[in-house]
């Protein structure tokens, strides 16, 4: 069964979703779809369909148990294909909000105008990923930020992932910090943080943390971290 997100409480769909139902899935009268709105899954039956419009009615509504942890992940700017992969996969695993940010060593440089164009595309990617994995909501993609913004918008538990050899292991961090309802995870950029940046994070209450002995790509680290967090919260 196909899943779609409604744009309002009338369970209206985007024109692109109607196009998908009509021209891609080639659905017919009597087919069922799931329309998600405000955390509720609405099973609908198509009553009529033509080349431009889909008429459906709700036959069942239900909700699912949601993760009580609000997971915010700050991710660095990296090459587009790898960035696409990163936001798609962390969406599937359960991130609540994605904050793209820039650092001293950011390889990708982008101005605000170009970012707005890219942000539209990224929002489509996380929407489609959310539908594919049957999430009850779509993660928020924030504006392009900097390190000061992350420091000034901390959560209950704030973790910085680096390649610093003296960093604490992720298992130890979660073992010693098991009471939180909001979590900010900061993935390091290609080339790592500068010493000034890392010291700034730590001075402002972030826990410097390592994953393993291997140096991971940013997108690999993001998926790894989300998997660890997901496992830790399910236990």
Secondary structure, DSSP 8 states (H G I E B T S, - for coil): -EEEE-SSTT----HHHHHIIIIIS---TT-EEEEEETTEEEEEEEEEE-SS-EEEEEEEEEE----SSEEEEEEE---HHHHHHHHHHHHHHT-SEEEEE--TT-S----HHHHHHHHHHHHHHHHHHHHHTT-SS--EE---B-HHHHHHT--SEEEEE---TTSEEHHHHHHH----SEEEEEE--TT---HHHHHHHHHTT-EEEE--SS---HHHHHHHHHHHHHHHHH-
